[in-house]
Amino acid sequence: MSPRSPQQFREMREEKMTLIMDVALEHFANEGYYRTTVDHIARHAGISKGLLYNYFESKESLLSEIIARSVSEVYTYFDIDKDGSLSEEEFEFFVKRVVFMLKEKQSFWRLYLQLMMQNDVRELLLKSFINSDSLKQYSLLNKAELFVSEILKTLTDYFIRKKKTKGPDYDPTLEMNMFMISLKGLAISYIYLDEADVTNYDKTVNRIIELYK
């Protein structure tokens, strides 16, 4: 048998990291972040605690990687050419891609939402974003924060530019807030969607695009 190539080692490492994150997310969501120990995650992932630490230096870094992974996936489909200016076509693509992403990984996003609704997790994230020393420790959280900031900045500019064609009564701030509320509601409703509601859901997606494109 020929020795594994560096690419194969990278792929194996990525697969193992994904397995650990998937197990951690499930237990963080269902049993609580603080109640879930590294021992618990390692045991359910079928690896030793020592091996887990070869991939993640702490439970906090494991949480930050899960968050960074989700934010990075959303960011991938936002402003495709990454020029800082969102076109109407890019706006429509982003909304539709978010819907596809939710459909493709419905169980992941359901668990992720349960995790993010935990008060202790939100407090931990808030402290991490506020404390500069903590940000240095958890650069992945910093990366996720930058992605979110860039998305919000680009969306703000998108709605401000629309004022030129919408007239003096158009309120960019209000429209953006309404869009964000609609998008969040869309995501939450889809995560817990029954199959019978798919048709109406698709109509809702198209209506949101029509209203804010």
PyMOL commands that set and color helices and strands:
alter all, ss='L'
color gray80, all
select helices_A, chain A and resi 6-31+38-45+49-55+59-76+88-104+106-116+119-130+132-137+139-166+172-191+195-212
alter helices_A, ss='H'
color red, helices_A
deselect
rebuild
show_as cartoon
